[in-house]
Amino acid sequence: MKIAKQKQARNSRPCKIRNTLYLSIAKAARKLRLTEFTVRCRLHSPYWYNWRYLSIKEIEKAFDFDFKPKIWSIESKLKMSRPFFGDDKIYLSRYDCTEQTGLSHTGAARRVHSDKYPNWRFATPDEIQHALDNGLFLRS
């Protein structure tokens, strides 16, 4: 049982919601009877301060093993997201934008699609290739 939880904690992103540990967003959503989208948004929102992802040290302490987070390559992230420009900076995805700017996911998406923000737009394939060549995407 312990080994199965360790394996699942390695493959998912454990979170803490109101002092309760959950192995993944999906398990938290099922237990709380919410959608996964709602749980994910609340985990990323600064207003839901008691909903958060566990840090690496907290995961190691809770599940008693050396945790090595899954590292996604830039190429695999590009397959799942659509890079865009916001205030003269290129972002690989909305998640990267929210971590760096503090905007919400929907706030970043609305700016990209809105005419009110002319300097927020999707990147062209040439601009994406230029960013890859120059290492402009953060390595995380």
Backbone as a chain_set.jsonl record, in Angstrom:
{"seq": "MKIAKQKQARNSRPCKIRNTLYLSIAKAARKLRLTEFTVRCRLHSPYWYNWRYLSIKEIEKAFDFDFKPKIWSIESKLKMSRPFFGDDKIYLSRYDCTEQTGLSHTGAARRVHSDKYPNWRFATPDEIQHALDNGLFLRS", "coords": {"N": [[0.83, -1.193, 0.0], [1.905, 1.273, 0.837], [3.989, 1.594, -1.002], [2.544, 1.81, -3.367], [1.239, 4.28, -2.984], [3.467, 5.944, -2.892], [4.395, 5.638, -5.503], [2.231, 6.69, -6.938], [2.27, 9.317, -5.983], [4.621, 10.18, -7.125], [3.908, 10.291, -9.819], [1.856, 12.113, -9.953], [0.551, 15.288, -8.801], [0.688, 16.051, -5.652], [-1.554, 17.625, -3.292], [-2.679, 19.994, -0.795], [-5.571, 20.533, 0.877], [-7.424, 22.454, 2.904], [-6.062, 21.424, 5.244], [-6.017, 18.702, 4.607], [-4.494, 16.027, 2.985], [-4.147, 15.223, -0.441], [-3.574, 12.918, -3.037], [-3.734, 13.624, -5.706], [-5.165, 15.946, -8.078], [-7.432, 14.878, -9.235], [-8.294, 12.956, -7.352], [-8.872, 14.631, -5.205], [-10.928, 16.163, -6.314], [-12.931, 14.225, -6.71], [-13.406, 13.443, -4.048], [-14.248, 15.847, -2.859], [-16.407, 16.446, -4.372], [-16.31, 18.141, -6.63], [-15.428, 19.675, -9.775], [-12.483, 18.782, -11.653], [-11.344, 20.947, -12.894], [-12.261, 23.116, -11.318], [-10.982, 22.555, -8.873], [-8.278, 22.723, -9.673], [-8.141, 25.428, -10.483], [-8.663, 26.704, -8.038], [-6.439, 25.88, -6.6], [-4.452, 27.317, -7.861], [-5.206, 29.893, -7.391], [-4.77, 32.958, -5.597], [-6.646, 33.677, -3.733], [-7.767, 31.489, -2.516], [-6.311, 30.554, -0.103], [-5.884, 28.374, 1.596], [-5.787, 26.239, -0.058], [-3.498, 24.47, -1.719], [-0.595, 23.378, -3.604], [1.65, 20.783, -2.605], [4.958, 21.308, -1.381], [8.216, 20.135, -2.428], [9.671, 19.189, -0.224], [7.598, 18.81, 1.618], [6.182, 16.77, 0.361], [8.077, 14.705, 0.42], [8.224, 14.347, 3.193], [5.562, 13.667, 3.86], [5.029, 11.327, 2.367], [7.247, 9.791, 2.72], [9.668, 9.305, 1.056], [12.281, 9.89, -1.37], [11.618, 12.495, -3.366], [11.431, 13.172, -6.759], [10.632, 15.54, -8.957], [8.662, 15.357, -11.962], [10.119, 16.242, -14.93], [9.321, 18.205, -17.586], [10.076, 18.403, -21.004], [10.876, 21.207, -23.126], [9.949, 20.842, -25.706], [7.901, 18.922, -25.392], [6.158, 20.414, -23.831], [5.475, 22.354, -25.669], [3.857, 20.928, -27.405], [1.558, 20.729, -25.957], [0.678, 23.274, -25.396], [0.105, 26.735, -26.346], [2.205, 29.128, -27.296], [2.503, 32.625, -26.395], [2.662, 36.249, -26.627], [3.046, 38.681, -24.119], [3.009, 41.837, -22.93], [5.527, 42.407, -24.198], [7.014, 40.095, -23.66], [7.672, 36.659, -24.105], [5.651, 33.857, -23.455], [5.45, 30.451, -22.613], [3.148, 29.059, -21.915], [-0.159, 29.512, -20.431], [0.096, 28.804, -17.768], [2.811, 29.263, -17.193], [2.791, 32.014, -17.538], [1.04, 32.873, -15.487], [2.475, 32.14, -13.214], [4.642, 33.865, -13.362], [3.605, 36.471, -13.614], [1.423, 36.765, -11.913], [-1.176, 36.982, -12.707], [-4.51, 35.646, -13.215], [-5.49, 32.482, -14.698], [-7.629, 32.726, -16.473], [-7.591, 35.45, -16.768], [-5.187, 35.916, -18.155], [-5.78, 34.539, -20.523], [-7.978, 36.004, -21.46], [-6.781, 38.462, -22.002], [-5.123, 37.817, -24.152], [-6.989, 37.224, -26.132], [-8.404, 39.587, -26.37], [-9.158, 42.787, -27.846], [-8.489, 45.019, -26.477], [-6.006, 44.806, -25.379], [-3.438, 45.23, -27.135], [-0.759, 44.426, -27.141], [-0.74, 41.841, -26.284], [-0.703, 38.789, -27.643], [-0.939, 35.827, -29.743], [1.92, 33.829, -30.507], [3.753, 33.558, -33.566], [4.76, 30.767, -35.696], [7.429, 31.25, -36.558], [8.348, 33.067, -34.631], [8.202, 31.464, -32.368], [10.113, 29.519, -32.975], [12.364, 31.165, -33.044], [12.449, 31.938, -30.339], [12.956, 29.437, -29.184], [15.503, 28.898, -30.261], [17.044, 30.904, -29.094], [16.783, 30.394, -26.426], [14.713, 31.517, -24.851], [12.51, 30.556, -23.489], [11.669, 29.574, -20.22], [13.524, 27.172, -18.437], [12.083, 24.765, -16.771]], "CA": [[0.0, 0.0, 0.0], [2.786, 2.426, 0.938], [4.716, 1.706, -2.268], [1.592, 2.288, -4.37], [1.044, 5.706, -2.756], [4.693, 6.615, -3.313], [4.421, 5.63, -6.969], [1.226, 7.632, -7.422], [2.736, 10.664, -5.645], [5.64, 10.525, -8.123], [3.29, 10.527, -11.12], [0.832, 13.151, -9.866], [0.987, 16.464, -8.049], [-0.073, 16.068, -4.406], [-1.998, 18.941, -2.839], [-3.229, 20.077, 0.551], [-6.787, 21.333, 0.865], [-7.963, 22.563, 4.265], [-5.313, 20.494, 6.109], [-6.165, 17.322, 4.17], [-3.61, 15.713, 1.865], [-4.696, 14.452, -1.555], [-2.501, 12.501, -3.937], [-3.857, 14.255, -7.015], [-6.325, 16.81, -8.279], [-8.581, 14.023, -9.532], [-8.797, 12.378, -6.098], [-9.464, 15.72, -4.424], [-12.197, 16.53, -6.951], [-13.92, 13.186, -6.402], [-13.731, 13.469, -2.622], [-14.942, 17.094, -2.542], [-17.529, 16.546, -5.306], [-16.094, 19.302, -7.493], [-14.754, 19.307, -11.017], [-11.03, 18.927, -11.609], [-11.072, 22.327, -13.301], [-12.477, 23.969, -10.148], [-9.91, 22.282, -7.911], [-7.041, 23.269, -10.238], [-8.224, 26.896, -10.412], [-8.541, 27.122, -6.646], [-5.051, 25.659, -6.182], [-3.631, 28.369, -8.449], [-5.738, 31.2, -7.02], [-4.282, 33.476, -4.311], [-7.77, 33.888, -2.828], [-8.011, 30.233, -1.807], [-4.995, 30.389, 0.511], [-5.728, 27.064, 2.233], [-5.733, 25.249, -1.134], [-2.187, 24.651, -2.338], [0.202, 22.196, -3.922], [2.697, 20.509, -1.622], [6.338, 21.517, -1.824], [8.968, 18.873, -2.537], [9.988, 18.736, 1.137], [6.36, 18.318, 2.233], [5.873, 15.476, -0.269], [9.009, 13.729, 0.97], [7.855, 14.091, 4.579], [4.247, 13.022, 3.936], [5.005, 10.003, 1.753], [8.455, 9.105, 3.167], [10.561, 8.865, -0.006], [12.949, 10.991, -2.066], [10.757, 12.902, -4.479], [12.04, 13.852, -7.893], [9.511, 15.949, -9.804], [8.723, 15.038, -13.379], [10.576, 17.4, -15.698], [8.826, 18.191, -18.954], [10.946, 19.111, -21.942], [10.236, 22.332, -23.8], [9.258, 20.311, -26.879], [6.639, 18.297, -24.988], [5.278, 21.497, -23.396], [4.98, 23.028, -26.874], [2.786, 20.121, -27.977], [0.363, 20.865, -25.133], [0.307, 24.667, -25.172], [0.241, 27.659, -27.467], [2.941, 30.282, -26.789], [1.951, 33.948, -26.702], [3.373, 37.418, -26.134], [2.333, 39.54, -23.193], [3.871, 42.944, -22.502], [6.859, 42.237, -24.811], [7.684, 38.9, -23.176], [7.027, 35.458, -24.639], [5.313, 32.84, -22.463], [5.215, 29.141, -23.196], [1.762, 28.672, -21.655], [-0.829, 30.345, -19.437], [0.629, 28.457, -16.461], [4.053, 30.014, -17.028], [2.42, 33.427, -17.417], [0.466, 33.137, -14.166], [3.533, 32.026, -12.212], [5.552, 35.002, -13.448], [2.941, 37.77, -13.529], [0.414, 36.81, -10.867], [-2.521, 37.016, -13.288], [-5.216, 34.368, -13.203], [-5.464, 31.794, -15.997], [-8.62, 33.332, -17.358], [-7.148, 36.813, -17.046], [-4.189, 35.853, -19.225], [-6.467, 34.131, -21.749], [-8.796, 37.121, -21.936], [-5.916, 39.486, -22.583], [-4.656, 37.351, -25.463], [-8.102, 37.253, -27.082], [-9.073, 40.881, -26.359], [-8.599, 43.884, -28.637], [-8.071, 46.069, -25.55], [-4.593, 44.586, -25.063], [-2.798, 44.934, -28.42], [0.551, 43.798, -26.99], [-0.953, 40.452, -25.891], [-1.108, 38.077, -28.862], [-0.317, 34.519, -29.937], [3.182, 33.861, -31.237], [3.787, 32.87, -34.856], [5.752, 29.683, -35.682], [8.783, 31.806, -36.664], [8.693, 33.638, -33.331], [8.41, 30.335, -31.454], [11.415, 28.944, -33.31], [13.367, 32.135, -32.596], [12.518, 31.824, -28.882], [13.633, 28.173, -28.88], [16.915, 29.025, -30.625], [17.706, 31.829, -28.165], [16.582, 29.965, -25.046], [13.868, 32.472, -24.157], [11.563, 29.858, -22.611], [12.288, 29.147, -18.975], [13.73, 25.736, -18.245], [11.548, 24.416, -15.441]], "C": [[0.873, 1.254, 0.0], [3.53, 2.66, -0.375], [3.795, 2.226, -3.366], [1.351, 3.786, -4.217], [2.276, 6.497, -3.179], [4.761, 6.721, -4.833], [3.416, 6.638, -7.53], [1.647, 9.067, -7.123], [3.819, 11.117, -6.616], [5.009, 10.933, -9.446], [2.222, 11.613, -11.109], [1.4, 14.335, -9.09], [0.152, 16.552, -6.772], [-0.411, 17.489, -3.966], [-2.569, 18.834, -1.426], [-4.401, 21.043, 0.506], [-7.385, 21.288, 2.266], [-7.379, 21.507, 5.207], [-5.545, 19.023, 5.807], [-5.279, 17.099, 2.952], [-4.353, 14.885, 0.823], [-3.557, 14.124, -2.499], [-2.559, 13.193, -5.293], [-5.085, 15.151, -7.041], [-7.578, 15.971, -8.497], [-9.171, 13.421, -8.256], [-9.447, 13.444, -5.225], [-10.83, 16.104, -4.993], [-13.286, 15.51, -6.635], [-14.366, 13.263, -4.946], [-14.548, 14.705, -2.251], [-16.173, 17.334, -3.412], [-17.501, 17.858, -6.093], [-15.49, 18.818, -8.795], [-13.257, 19.482, -10.835], [-10.624, 20.351, -11.975], [-11.21, 23.271, -12.108], [-11.363, 23.788, -9.135], [-8.607, 22.906, -8.398], [-7.034, 24.795, -10.158], [-8.054, 27.392, -8.986], [-7.114, 26.921, -6.133], [-4.133, 26.76, -6.711], [-4.053, 29.765, -8.007], [-5.158, 31.68, -5.686], [-5.397, 33.669, -3.287], [-8.111, 32.645, -2.015], [-6.696, 29.826, -1.138], [-4.81, 29.043, 1.204], [-5.875, 25.918, 1.229], [-4.386, 25.452, -1.811], [-1.558, 23.31, -2.677], [1.249, 22.015, -2.83], [4.058, 20.818, -2.215], [7.046, 20.158, -1.853], [9.29, 18.325, -1.147], [8.749, 18.183, 1.84], [5.951, 16.966, 1.646], [6.779, 14.396, 0.3], [8.642, 13.351, 2.408], [6.545, 13.301, 4.676], [4.272, 11.585, 3.427], [6.288, 9.215, 1.985], [9.262, 8.479, 2.021], [11.203, 10.096, -0.647], [12.161, 11.312, -3.321], [11.572, 13.624, -5.533], [10.911, 14.241, -8.835], [9.75, 15.604, -11.262], [9.08, 16.31, -14.141], [10.094, 17.229, -17.141], [9.797, 18.946, -19.84], [10.154, 20.24, -22.595], [9.428, 21.832, -24.999], [7.93, 19.665, -26.504], [5.661, 19.356, -24.466], [4.684, 22.215, -24.606], [3.847, 22.255, -27.531], [1.472, 20.33, -27.231], [-0.112, 22.307, -24.98], [0.522, 25.498, -26.431], [0.934, 28.929, -26.956], [2.317, 31.61, -27.228], [2.836, 35.033, -26.105], [2.47, 38.187, -25.191], [3.278, 40.586, -22.647], [5.335, 42.714, -22.922], [7.666, 41.077, -24.235], [6.933, 37.689, -23.707], [6.838, 34.446, -23.503], [4.993, 31.548, -23.181], [3.764, 28.714, -23.039], [1.147, 29.649, -20.654], [-0.299, 30.057, -18.038], [1.929, 29.201, -16.195], [3.763, 31.493, -16.828], [1.893, 33.733, -16.017], [1.515, 33.048, -13.066], [4.422, 33.26, -12.197], [4.867, 36.342, -13.219], [1.934, 37.878, -12.395], [-1.007, 36.945, -11.389], [-3.196, 35.67, -13.115], [-5.145, 33.75, -14.598], [-6.445, 32.435, -16.962], [-8.244, 34.764, -17.699], [-6.127, 36.864, -18.164], [-4.853, 35.486, -20.551], [-7.305, 35.269, -22.321], [-7.945, 38.206, -22.573], [-5.426, 39.094, -23.967], [-5.754, 37.496, -26.511], [-8.769, 38.618, -27.214], [-8.364, 41.899, -27.255], [-8.103, 45.02, -27.745], [-6.589, 45.966, -25.191], [-3.851, 44.226, -26.355], [-1.422, 44.273, -28.292], [0.468, 42.39, -26.382], [-1.495, 39.719, -27.113], [-0.4, 36.727, -28.915], [0.946, 34.667, -30.784], [3.049, 33.092, -32.548], [4.81, 31.739, -34.785], [7.194, 30.189, -35.783], [9.249, 32.396, -35.333], [8.944, 32.546, -32.293], [9.769, 29.708, -31.699], [12.549, 29.859, -32.865], [13.553, 32.062, -31.077], [13.226, 30.536, -28.461], [15.128, 28.277, -29.139], [17.688, 29.881, -29.623], [17.503, 31.487, -26.708], [15.722, 30.915, -24.228], [12.822, 31.826, -23.254], [12.305, 29.402, -21.369], [12.431, 27.633, -18.928], [13.245, 25.396, -16.849], [11.209, 22.961, -15.363]], "O": [[0.61, 2.193, -0.752], [3.681, 3.802, -0.809], [4.228, 3.008, -4.211], [1.265, 4.496, -5.218], [2.161, 7.581, -3.751], [5.135, 7.758, -5.379], [3.716, 7.354, -8.486], [1.401, 9.954, -7.941], [3.928, 12.309, -6.904], [5.518, 11.825, -10.125], [1.731, 11.996, -12.171], [2.587, 14.369, -8.767], [-0.966, 17.067, -6.799], [0.337, 18.431, -4.228], [-2.892, 17.751, -0.938], [-4.253, 22.211, 0.146], [-7.796, 20.235, 2.751], [-8.116, 20.788, 5.88], [-5.295, 18.175, 6.663], [-5.306, 17.882, 2.003], [-5.095, 13.962, 1.161], [-2.678, 14.953, -2.735], [-1.533, 13.332, -5.958], [-5.926, 15.114, -6.142], [-8.654, 16.31, -8.004], [-10.39, 13.378, -8.09], [-10.462, 13.185, -4.579], [-11.775, 16.342, -4.241], [-14.421, 15.876, -6.331], [-15.555, 13.161, -4.646], [-15.448, 14.62, -1.415], [-16.898, 18.309, -3.214], [-18.498, 18.571, -6.207], [-15.083, 17.661, -8.897], [-12.811, 20.236, -9.971], [-9.665, 20.89, -11.423], [-10.359, 24.139, -11.909], [-10.852, 24.769, -8.594], [-7.903, 23.55, -7.619], [-6.017, 25.388, -9.8], [-7.375, 28.391, -8.752], [-6.633, 27.709, -5.319], [-3.14, 27.097, -6.068], [-3.318, 30.727, -8.231], [-5.064, 30.897, -4.741], [-5.121, 33.809, -2.096], [-8.688, 32.752, -0.933], [-6.049, 28.868, -1.56], [-3.672, 28.609, 1.385], [-6.063, 24.766, 1.619], [-4.152, 26.499, -2.416], [-1.919, 22.267, -2.133], [1.681, 22.985, -2.206], [4.286, 20.615, -3.407], [6.52, 19.162, -1.356], [9.191, 17.119, -0.921], [8.838, 17.199, 2.575], [5.431, 16.112, 2.363], [6.319, 13.301, 0.626], [8.735, 12.186, 2.794], [6.434, 12.375, 5.48], [3.609, 10.716, 3.994], [6.413, 8.09, 1.502], [9.509, 7.273, 2.015], [10.716, 11.214, -0.478], [12.055, 10.487, -4.228], [12.307, 14.566, -5.237], [10.292, 13.372, -9.45], [10.887, 15.563, -11.733], [8.41, 17.333, -14.004], [10.416, 16.249, -17.814], [10.286, 20.012, -19.465], [8.923, 20.227, -22.611], [8.344, 22.346, -25.274], [6.938, 19.834, -27.212], [4.452, 19.208, -24.642], [3.527, 22.635, -24.576], [2.966, 22.854, -28.148], [0.397, 20.133, -27.796], [-1.211, 22.534, -24.476], [1.05, 25.02, -27.435], [0.311, 29.725, -26.254], [1.692, 31.704, -28.284], [3.643, 34.783, -25.209], [1.272, 38.327, -25.438], [4.25, 40.252, -21.968], [6.251, 42.815, -22.106], [8.894, 41.087, -24.319], [5.703, 37.688, -23.755], [7.743, 34.213, -22.701], [4.345, 31.547, -24.228], [3.206, 28.077, -23.932], [1.838, 30.504, -20.1], [-0.245, 30.959, -17.202], [2.134, 29.715, -15.095], [4.427, 32.152, -16.028], [2.263, 34.747, -15.426], [1.454, 33.796, -12.09], [4.905, 33.662, -11.139], [5.485, 37.262, -12.683], [1.623, 38.986, -11.957], [-1.949, 37.017, -10.6], [-2.526, 34.661, -12.891], [-4.782, 34.423, -15.563], [-6.125, 32.66, -18.129], [-8.543, 35.244, -18.793], [-6.182, 37.743, -19.024], [-4.523, 36.061, -21.588], [-7.334, 35.472, -23.535], [-8.342, 38.803, -23.574], [-5.323, 39.94, -24.855], [-5.475, 37.853, -27.656], [-9.62, 38.798, -28.085], [-7.142, 41.878, -27.401], [-7.372, 45.893, -28.211], [-5.99, 46.945, -24.746], [-3.655, 43.045, -26.642], [-0.964, 43.626, -29.233], [1.49, 41.815, -26.008], [-2.607, 39.991, -27.566], [0.599, 36.506, -28.23], [1.022, 35.525, -31.664], [2.323, 32.101, -32.628], [5.657, 31.748, -33.893], [8.089, 29.619, -35.159], [10.409, 32.24, -34.954], [9.811, 32.696, -31.432], [10.497, 29.399, -30.756], [13.573, 29.391, -32.368], [14.68, 32.118, -30.585], [14.0, 30.532, -27.503], [15.934, 27.803, -28.338], [18.854, 29.608, -29.338], [17.991, 32.202, -25.833], [15.97, 31.102, -23.037], [12.301, 32.477, -22.349], [13.428, 28.905, -21.45], [11.529, 26.907, -19.346], [13.912, 25.7, -15.86], [10.748, 22.49, -14.323]]}, "num_chains": 1, "name": "protein.A"}
